[in-house]
Each structure stands twice: as C-alpha cells, then as structure tokens.
Amino acid sequence: MIEKSIVKLMQYGLATGLIAREDRRYMVNHILELLKIDAISDEALAQVMEFDGEDKSVVDQLEDILSDICDYAYENGLMEENSIGYRDLFDTKVMGLLVDRPAHVIEKFWQDYREDPVKATDAYYKFSQDTDYIRRYRIRKDMKWVAPTQYGDLDITINLSKPEKDPKAIAAAKLAKQTAYPKCQLCMENEGYAGRLDHPARENHRIIPVTINGSPWGFQYSPYVYYNEHCIVFNSQHVPMKIERATFAKLFDFVKQFPHYFVGSNADLPIVGGSILSHDHFQGGHYEFAMAKAPVEREISFAGFEDVKAGIVKWPMSVIRISGPDTERLIELADKVLAAWRGYTDEAAFIFAETDGEPHNTITPIARKRGDQYELDLVLRNNITTEQHPLGVYHPHAELHHIKKENIGLIEVMGLAVLPARLKGEIEGLCRAIVAGEDLRKDEALAKHADWVDELKKTYTFTADNVEEILKKEIGIVFMKVLEHAGVYKCTEEGRQAFLRFVDSVK
C-alpha cells in the first residue's frame, strides 16, 4: 500500500514539474528515508521510471496520496498523534522533499519576469499550489457566493480551508518549549521551517525577494487564497505596521513592478487594522473587488492639486479616490490627506482624533493601475470605542455579530466578506429549522440568528427550495450593513456634508 502511495507521489511530482526525470531515483530514496523504509520493489520503481508526466489526473489525487502516507507514518510510529496538526506537519515535510531550493525558484521567477511579469506570477502561483503550500483541496471547500447590493456585487466567503486546531495539539503546544523563532508567520525565516504545533510548517514554501522603495521585501501568496492570486508583500524585517508617506510610495512601487496586481495595506491601529499589526506587510492580487468597480459619486478637489483627479466613492465606507499619471503627485496628496485625518476632530460627526492620548484616526490605502493612470483609494478609519459599542463605533455593531463580529480589515473593506467557519453549519441548521417551523431560540447554535430570521419572515415565504438562496442573499445584506457601520461617514446627506467638511480641512 505504501509503495503505491510513493509511486503516486513521484508521479505527482513529475506531472506538476516539481521534479525532473533525472530526479526520480534520488527522490524515491529521500522519501524512503523519511518513511524509514529500506527498499522499494523493482515493480514500483519501474512505475516511477516509466511515468512520463503527461497523465495529469494524478494532480487531483494529492490529498489522498498524502493522507495514505500520513496513515502509514502514524501506524509505524513516525507521527506522535493522528490529528490534523500532526498530519499537517508531516505531510508538509513530505512535500518539502519535492520542492526545489530557493535560489533556483527565485532564478526561475525573475527569468520569467524579464519576459513578462504576468508569466512570472502565473508560474509562481501555480508552483505555490503544486507544492501544496496552497492546499487546493482545502480551498475548494470554502463556500463562496456573490450578493447583489446597492453598492454593487459583494463577494461572500465562508473560510473552511484554515484547519481548526485540535484539542490534543493545543494541549501539546502549551507543554512545548516556547520559542520566538520565527517571530511571526510573515517573517522571512518561515521559508523551509519545519513548523511546530503552534506554528505552521513551511518546508514546501519559497519566497521571492523583491525591492520595494529601495528596501528588501518578500513576495509570496497567502496559503488561504481568499481571492485570485491573493499575495502578501512583506518587509524583510520584523517591524510593525505603519501608515505614512513611505507607505504610499511602497504601494506604487509594487504596482509599477506588477501592474496587473492591485496592492493595499491594512490600517495600523487595533480594531480597524488586520490580524497581524506586528509585521509591516501589504496584500494584493489579480482581482477586481466591488470597491474598485464602484464609481465616484461626487468629484472633489484639493487646493494645489488641481492636476489630480479626486472624488468620493459610492461605497458604504468612506473612500477618497485620487488618480493621475504622476505617482509622486498622488503620494504628496495622500500624505496631506493622511496628516489632516490623523489630527482631525469633528464632534458633530463623532470623529475624534484622540481620546485620553490614544490616537483613533488612520487610513486603509489601496493602489492600482488603470491603463496609463495610477489610482489610490484612501479609506478613512477610526477605532474609537464607547460603552454602547465596546468593540468599536465604526465596527460591526452587536446586532450584526451573529454573522460578522471580527475586525474589518483590508479585504472586507474592498468588498469581500471573510465569514467564520461556524456559519456553514449554522446555515444548514437554519435551512432545516426554518422549513420545519422550529423555534430557533431553543437551539443554542441557532438562537443568535432568531431575531434576524423573524424579520426575514416578514418579507419572505420560506420553502425548502428557496430558503438557502434567501439566507445567502440576506447574509450579503448583513455584510453590506457591516461595511456601513465601519464607515466613518454615513451615506446620507448629513454624512456627506460631514465628509466634505473634512475634505475642506485638507490644506
């Protein structure tokens, strides 16, 4: 049985191009060593040697191949526990044997880049999936749909590809010796790292070094791929996030090198920032979000920058879009907007630059290129909290927490909801309970949705045929409201007047 899995793994490597024909015997021996096997049969080796890589059907079998190898490893004492945490560590070690050394991967990337940046990213994206760094078979499990709203079609995803931590792994991690290496999951030191129960293995991961605004950065894809070619660009040094003039310069420098990609930064304050504020990084990709498609609803101008096109975007969050052919002018204006917003207070609009010495105002910036024009969206953010809204005034309010309670970071800002995995089961439960006429308040998992469903029943007549479609549509509406809550200026006449007061304050 294990010989069959070894043969299939070698065939996978040949079919994807991870290993060359000349590598076959060498790679078989390395796998044998890892699995503590002394020999392989002549018949099995012949199957490897005779495979020409043309049959690509084996590519879709990787999950089963690795599962069989992990089963063998556990049964033969090579894996301490047969749980997801231990299996992920072991199968990454297996895949790491098939992955070329960084120097060769980097050389190939820049060789492709010199021909065409799109060719380089296409090949690197495929490579990152072939190595199982991006686990295709898990990504396919994510639930995704599009929800039409007054602001455009919002993308909704329920992320199921990030494995839940199993109790045994959590317990073992607590007992393990603590280490600060790598400092975080975005550090360059992750490349090739064997991982721990509390830190993912990255033996199958390769990073492309890039120069951003004169300093060394890394370029890689997110292993969870929330959208097409979801990439991460990160500082080679473990330094905290900071939105400043240099941030805008870095964003445009990346876009100039990869003009087919957008790139943006999370804000640099808690609540309105991303999940990792300790390491300076951006996220980008080959995808057009609803916010990028949203039109400018009102043109504005800034004194001294009449050559820069500017406007307020028709979007639930508060977005100033500036564009033009000269990135230096855009950077200069963005810096003025940032400086003005950092210190801006408008009590009538409940905008406070700081309270008790704690700063509240920051910006989520997103850069892209359209034809010969560069574009920068500046999303105004504020993280003030109150007794009524302890998680944030400009954060999803309590009545929406049954769907989305987590921070609204860059990806959500642009119009893609990353919803918690619990919702998959809850949607299934709601479909069943609504059609059966059950009392949701008697179900611990579904009770949080009861008030929402009661309101929906005033509009819809639910049937077994339409209940899921309606719930998905309405989850999209909830996400729209989440974004409206996160907007510092509401899409009302009063809100727009307050927005214009800020615009007028930028000097």
N, C-alpha and C positions, 0 to 999 in steps of 0.2 A: 504493500500500500504506500509506504513512504517513498519507495523508488518511483512509483507513478507520479507522486507529487513533485519529486525532484526533477523528473523529466519535464513535467508540465511547467515548472518554474523556469527551467532553462529555455524551453520553447517560448515562454512569455518574454524572457529577456531578448531572445533573438527576434521575435516578431515586432517588438517595440523599438529595437535598435539600441537597447541599453547595453547589450553585449554583442561583440562581433563573433564571427565564425571562428576566428583564431583564439577566442577566449574560452571555447566550450569546455575542454578538459580541465583547464585551470579553474573555471568557475564551479564545475562539478566537485572538484576536490575541496574547494573552500566551503561549499555547502555541507559536504560530508564531514568536514572538520567541525563545523558549527554544531551539527547534529550528533557528533560523537559516533559516527559510523565509519567503519574501517574500509569498506569496499562497496562497489556498486556492480551489478551484474553486467555481463557483456551485452545482453539484450537491451537493458535500459540505456547503457552508454551509446549503443548503436542508434537508438531512437533520438538521442540528443544530436549525435553527429550527422544523422541523415536529414535532420529538420532544416529546411532552407529559409524559414522565416516568412514564407509567403502566406501561409494559413494564419489569418489574423483572429480567428474565432477564439483562440486561447486567451486573447486580451480580456475578454469579458469573464474569464474564469478565475481571475486573480483572487477574489475574495475566498472562493472555495479552496484554491490551492494553499493559500496562507492559513486558512482555517485547519486544513488537514495537517499541515506542518506543525502548527501550534498544538493540535491534539497529540501528535506524536511527541512533541517536546515535553508536554505535561506528563504523559504516560511513562516517559522514560527519565523523569527526574531532572529535566533541563529547565523547567519552569516551576517556580515555587507554588503558585496558585493558578487555577484555571479560571481566571476572571479577566474582564476586559482590560484592566490596567496592565496586568502582566502580559496578556496576549499582544497588546499594542507595543509594548517594549520589545517583545521577542520578534514579532513579525517585521518590525522596523529594522531590527538587527539583520534579519534575513535579507530584506530588500536593500539594505545598505551595502551588502556584498556585490550587488549588481550595478551599483552606481559609480560612475567614473569619478576620478579625483577632481577637486575644484579647478585646478589650473586648466585642465582640458575642457571642462564645461564653460569656463569663462572665455577661453580662446575661441571656442565654437560660437558663443553668443556674439562676440564682437566681430568675428568673421562674417556672420550673418548680418549684423548691424550695418557693416560697411556697404553691404549690398542693398539692404532695406531694413529700417527699424521694425517694420511690421513683420518681416520674415524672422527677425531675431526674437521678438516677443511671442510670435506664434509657436516657434520651435521650443522656446523655453517653457511656455505654458504647457505644451504637450509633454515635454520632459518632466515637468513637475507633477503631472498626473501619472505618467508612466512609472515613475519611481515610487508611487504610492504615498508620496508626501501629501498630495491632494488625493484623498481616497474617493475615487469616482463612485464606488458602490455605496458609500455613505451619503455623498452629496445627492444622489438620486432619491434618497429617502425624504429629503426636505419637501415640505408642502409649499407650493408656490401658486399664486394666482394674481390677477390684476383686478383692481377695484376702481370703477369709474367714479369720479367726484367732480365737484365744480371747479377744482383746480387742475384737473387732468387725471390721467390714469395712474393710480398709486400702485406700487409693487408691494405685495404682501408675501412674506415667507415665514414659515414656522421651522425654525432650525432644529433638525433632528440629526445632523451629521457630527455634532460635537458630543462624544460619548459621556453619559452620566458617570460620575465617579462611583465605583462600587464600594460598599462599606469596608470590605477587607483591605482594599488599597488605601482607603482613608486612615484606617487604624494603623496599618503598617507604616504609612508615611509619617504619622505622628511619632512613632518609635524610632524612625530612621534618624541618622545623624544629619543635622541641619547644615546646609551649605548655601553660600551666596554665589555659586557659580553654576550656570551663567546668572548674571544679576537679574535678568528678566527674559521673557520669551522673545523679545525683539533684539537681543544682543547678538553681535556677530559670532560670539562664542558658541551659539547654538549649532552652528554648522558642523555636522558629524558627531554631535554629542549623543551619548548612549541613553540619556534620559534617566529619570527616577520615577517613582510612583507619584510624586508631586510635581513632576516636570516632564513634558513630552520628549520622547526620543526623536532625534533629528539626524540619525546616521544616513538617511536617504535624502537629505536636504542639501542643496547647493545655493549659494548666494552670489549674485552678480554685483561686483563693486562698481559704483558709479561716482562721478564727481558732481556734486551739487553746490553751486555758488562757491566753487573753489575749495570745498572740503570733502573728505571721503565719506560716502554714504553707502548703504546696501540696498539692493533691489531684489525683491522676492514676491511670490504670490502668497495670498492667505490660504492656509490649508482648508479653510471652511467655505471659501468662494461664495459669498453672498450674491454676487452678480458676475457677469462675464469678465474674465481676466482681472479679477479683484486682486490688485497688487498692493504691496506695502513698501514704502521707501523710508528708510530709517537711518538715523545718524549712526556712524560707526562708534561713537562714544555714548556711554550711558548717561545722557544729560536730559533734564526734564523738558517737557513741552513748554514752548513759549511763543506766543503770537507777537510778532514785532515786524519792523520793516523788512528785516532779512528773510522773514518767513515768505513774504510775497515774492521776493527775488528768487528764493529757492523753488517756489512753486512754478514760476515761469521758466526757470532754468530747466526744470524737469520736462515741462510741456514742450520747450524748444527741442529737447533731445528726443522726446517721444510724442510728436504732435498728434498722434492718433489716440492718445490717452488723455483723460481729464486727471487732475490730482487735487486733493483738498486736505485740509488739516482739521482735526478736532480742535475745539476750543481748549484753552489752557487753565480752566478753572473747574473745580468739582461741580457735580450735578449737570452742568452743561457740556462737560468735556467727555472724552471717551473713557474706556476702561483702563487704559494704560497712560497715565499722565507722567510717569517717571522716566519715560524714554521718548525723546523727540522723534516723531515719525509722521508720515503722511499716508493717505490711502488714495488709490487711483484705479484706473482700469479702462477697458474698452467697452464703455456702456454709456447710454444717454438716459439719465434719470428724468423723472417728471419735472423736477425743478429746472433742469437745463432746457426743457421744452417749453416751460412756462413763459408767456410773453411779458414784456414790460407794460404795466398798466398806466404808468404816469412817468413822463420824462422829467428829469430834474437836471440842474446844472450847478457846478461849483465854481465860485469865483477864481479866476486864474487858470481854470482847466476847461475852458470852453471848447478846446480841441478834443476833449474826452467825452464820449457818449455815455450818458448816465440815466438811470431810471429806477423806479421802484417796481419790483417784480410782482406779478399777480400770483401770490403764493401765501399759504397760511402763516408762514414765519416771515420775519421782517428782513427783506433782502434788498440790498442796493446792488445793482449790476452796473459795472463800468466796463467799457470796451474801447479798443482802438488799436492801431498798428504798432504803437510805440510802448513797449512794456515798461520802460523807465518812467514814463508819464503815469501809467497805471499804478506802478509801485509808489510813486510820490503821492498820488491822490489817496491811495489806500492807506498809506501811513498817516495822512492827515485825518481821514475818517476814523481810523483806529484811535489816534491820540484824542480826538474830540469825544469819541464814545467812551473811552476809559474814564474820562473825568466828567461825564455828562449826568446831570440830575434834572429830572422834571417831575416834581412831586405830584402834579396834577395827573400825570400818566403813570404814576407809581414806578418811576425809574429812579433808582438811587445808585450813584457811582460807588458809594461805600457806606457801610454802617459799622460803627464801633471799630473803625480801622480796617475792616475786611472789604477788599475790592469785590465788586459784583459784575462789572461790565467787561465783556470781551467779544471776540468775533470768531465765527467759523468761516474761513475763506475757501473758495473752490475756484481753480483756474482751468481754463480750456482754450483751445484754438478753434476758431470757425473761419475757414478759408484763410484770408490773409490778416484777419483780425484776432487779437487776443482778448479774452473775456475773463473778468474776475467777479465772482459773486461774493459779497460781504454780508454774512448773516449776523445780525445783531443779537447778542445773547446777554442774559442777566440771570444770576443764580441766587437772587435774594430769597430768603425763606420767611415765613410768618407762622404764627400759631395755627392759623387756619390751613396753611399749606406748608407743613414742616419739611416736605421733600423739595419744595421749590414753587414759587408763584408761577414761574414760566417753565413748567414741568407738567406732565400729565396729572390732572387733579384726581382726587380719590375715586370719583365716580367712574373713572376710566381704568382703574387699576385691575379690574377683572380681566382686561385684555392686555394692557401695557402699563407697567409700573417703572420699568427700568429707564436709565438716562437716555435722553435723546441726543445721540452723537451724530457725527458727520453723515453716516449712511442714512439714518432716519431723516435728518434734515433735508436731504436731497429727494426724499420720497419713497424710500424702501423701508417697510416695517420689518424689523427682525424680532419676531414674537417668540415667547418662551415655548419650549417643547411640550409643556403641560397642556397646551391648547389643543394639540392633536386629539388626545383622549377626551378632553372636555367637549370638543366639537362633536365627536362621535356620541358621547353621552347625552349632549343636548339634543341632537337629532332624534335619538331614541326616545328620550323623556318627553320632548315636546309633542311628538306624534302620538305617544301613548297617553298624553294628558297627565303626566305625573307631576307631583308637587316638587319643584326644584329645591325648595327650601329644606326639604328633608334629606337631600343628598349633599353630603359635606363638600364634595368636589365641585358640585354644580351650583350650590347656593349663592355663590358670589355673582352669578350671572342672572339671578332671578328677577331683579328689578328691571334689568335691561330687556330680558325676554318679555316681561309683562308689557313694556312699552311697544315692543315689536308686534305683539299680538293685536294691538290697536290698529295696526296698519296692514298686517298680512294675515291670510288664512293659510296656516301651515298644513302641508301634506307630506307624505313620505317621499314624494317626487321632488318637492321644491325646498324642503327645509334646509338642506346643506347649502344650496345655492344662495338662499336668503341670508343665512348666517354669515357666509363668506362675504357677501356684498356689504352687510352691515358691520362686519369687523373692519372692512375698509373705511366705512364712515367713522367708526370709532377712531381709527388711526388718523383720519383727517382732523378730528377734534383734538387728538393728542398734539398734532402739529399746531393747531390753532392755540391751544393752551401754551405751547412753547414759544409762540410768537410774542415778542415784547410789545408790538403794536398790533392791535386787532384790525381785521379787515372791515372796519366800519368808518363812517365819515369822521367820527371823533378820533378814531385810531389813526387814520391817515393824516389828519390835521396835526396830531401829536408827532407823527413820523416826520412831517415837513418841518416842524419846529426844530427837530434835531438836525435835519439837512441844512437848515438855515444857519445853524450854530457852527457848522464846519468852516473854519477860516484858514 
